[in-house]
Amino acid sequence: QRNLRYTTVYETAMADSLKSMALQGMGVAWVPRLSVVNELERGELAICGGPQWFVPQEIRLYRCALVRKAAIRLLWRKLEGGLGSVE
C-alpha cells in the first residue's frame, strides 16, 4: 500500500470556502456534512474514503462570566438544561 502524498493548497475555518474550492475541482475538503448535503444529493460532490475518515466534532459554547444580562442568563440556563426550545 502506498502512502498518500498531498499538498495543502488552502486552509480556512470557513466551510463554504472549502466547499467552493472542492466544487471548482481544486482537491478535497474536510467539511461538516450539513454544509454539503445539497451538493451530495445533486451529485456535485462525493464522499471520499470510508467511515475511518469521518471525524467526530465537539462544539463548545463560552460566554463572559461578567455579563449579567437577563436574556443571556436565561439562554445559558436553557442550554445547561438541554436545548429543547430556546425561544
C-alpha positions as a LaTeX table, in Angstrom:
\begin{tabular}{lrrr}
\hline
Residue & $x$ (\AA) & $y$ (\AA) & $z$ (\AA) \\
\hline
Gln1 & 0.00 & 0.00 & 0.00 \\
Arg2 & 1.38 & 3.39 & $-0.99$ \\
Asn3 & 1.44 & 6.36 & 1.33 \\
Leu4 & $-0.82$ & 9.25 & 0.46 \\
Arg5 & 1.12 & 12.28 & $-0.69$ \\
Tyr6 & $-0.64$ & 15.61 & $-0.54$ \\
Thr7 & $-0.08$ & 19.33 & $-0.64$ \\
Thr8 & $-2.16$ & 21.75 & 1.38 \\
Val9 & $-3.41$ & 24.39 & $-1.04$ \\
Tyr10 & $-5.84$ & 26.34 & 1.09 \\
Glu11 & $-6.78$ & 26.40 & 4.77 \\
Thr12 & $-9.68$ & 28.20 & 6.37 \\
Ala13 & $-12.24$ & 27.65 & 9.11 \\
Met14 & $-15.00$ & 28.67 & 6.67 \\
Ala15 & $-16.74$ & 25.52 & 5.39 \\
Asp16 & $-18.34$ & 27.39 & 2.48 \\
Ser17 & $-14.93$ & 28.48 & 1.20 \\
Leu18 & $-13.62$ & 24.92 & 1.36 \\
Lys19 & $-16.76$ & 23.64 & $-0.35$ \\
Ser20 & $-16.32$ & 26.20 & $-3.12$ \\
Met21 & $-12.75$ & 25.08 & $-3.74$ \\
Ala22 & $-13.83$ & 21.43 & $-3.92$ \\
Leu23 & $-16.65$ & 22.32 & $-6.34$ \\
Gln24 & $-14.06$ & 24.03 & $-8.56$ \\
Gly25 & $-12.06$ & 20.81 & $-8.68$ \\
Met26 & $-9.21$ & 22.14 & $-6.55$ \\
Gly27 & $-8.98$ & 18.98 & $-4.44$ \\
Val28 & $-10.72$ & 17.55 & $-1.41$ \\
Ala29 & $-12.22$ & 19.40 & 1.54 \\
Trp30 & $-12.90$ & 18.29 & 5.09 \\
Val31 & $-16.22$ & 19.97 & 5.91 \\
Pro32 & $-19.28$ & 19.28 & 8.06 \\
Arg33 & $-21.78$ & 17.10 & 6.21 \\
Leu34 & $-24.53$ & 19.63 & 6.89 \\
Ser35 & $-22.72$ & 22.19 & 4.73 \\
Val36 & $-22.68$ & 19.92 & 1.65 \\
Val37 & $-25.98$ & 18.00 & 1.88 \\
Asn38 & $-27.46$ & 19.61 & $-1.23$ \\
Glu39 & $-24.30$ & 19.16 & $-3.29$ \\
Leu40 & $-24.12$ & 15.48 & $-2.28$ \\
Glu41 & $-27.77$ & 14.96 & $-3.25$ \\
Arg42 & $-27.21$ & 16.61 & $-6.65$ \\
Gly43 & $-24.06$ & 14.55 & $-7.26$ \\
Glu44 & $-21.86$ & 17.64 & $-7.42$ \\
Leu45 & $-19.70$ & 16.35 & $-4.57$ \\
Ala46 & $-18.91$ & 12.82 & $-3.40$ \\
Ile47 & $-17.70$ & 11.49 & $-0.07$ \\
Cys48 & $-14.05$ & 10.41 & $-0.16$ \\
Gly49 & $-12.84$ & 7.42 & 1.81 \\
Gly50 & $-14.86$ & 5.43 & 4.27 \\
Pro51 & $-16.06$ & 5.85 & 7.83 \\
Gln52 & $-12.48$ & 5.81 & 9.09 \\
Trp53 & $-12.14$ & 9.29 & 7.56 \\
Phe54 & $-15.14$ & 10.68 & 9.45 \\
Val55 & $-14.13$ & 12.96 & 12.30 \\
Pro56 & $-16.42$ & 13.46 & 15.30 \\
Gln57 & $-16.81$ & 17.10 & 16.15 \\
Glu58 & $-17.40$ & 18.68 & 19.51 \\
Ile59 & $-18.94$ & 22.12 & 19.79 \\
Arg60 & $-18.46$ & 24.17 & 22.94 \\
Leu61 & $-20.06$ & 27.44 & 23.92 \\
Tyr62 & $-18.30$ & 30.06 & 26.00 \\
Arg63 & $-19.56$ & 33.28 & 27.48 \\
Cys64 & $-18.14$ & 36.09 & 29.50 \\
Ala65 & $-18.86$ & 35.33 & 33.17 \\
Leu66 & $-19.08$ & 39.07 & 33.88 \\
Val67 & $-22.09$ & 39.68 & 31.61 \\
Arg68 & $-25.22$ & 39.80 & 33.77 \\
Lys69 & $-27.93$ & 40.45 & 31.16 \\
Ala70 & $-31.17$ & 38.60 & 31.89 \\
Ala71 & $-31.51$ & 37.30 & 28.33 \\
Ile72 & $-28.01$ & 35.79 & 28.46 \\
Arg73 & $-28.68$ & 34.15 & 31.84 \\
Leu74 & $-31.96$ & 32.71 & 30.52 \\
Leu75 & $-30.30$ & 31.34 & 27.39 \\
Trp76 & $-27.49$ & 29.83 & 29.45 \\
Arg77 & $-29.94$ & 28.12 & 31.83 \\
Lys78 & $-31.83$ & 26.68 & 28.86 \\
Leu79 & $-28.61$ & 25.37 & 27.35 \\
Glu80 & $-27.47$ & 23.84 & 30.63 \\
Gly81 & $-30.82$ & 22.06 & 30.96 \\
Gly82 & $-30.72$ & 20.61 & 27.45 \\
Leu83 & $-31.55$ & 22.52 & 24.32 \\
Gly84 & $-35.27$ & 21.99 & 23.98 \\
Ser85 & $-36.80$ & 25.31 & 22.97 \\
Val86 & $-34.51$ & 28.30 & 23.40 \\
Glu87 & $-37.12$ & 30.85 & 22.31 \\
\hline
\end{tabular}
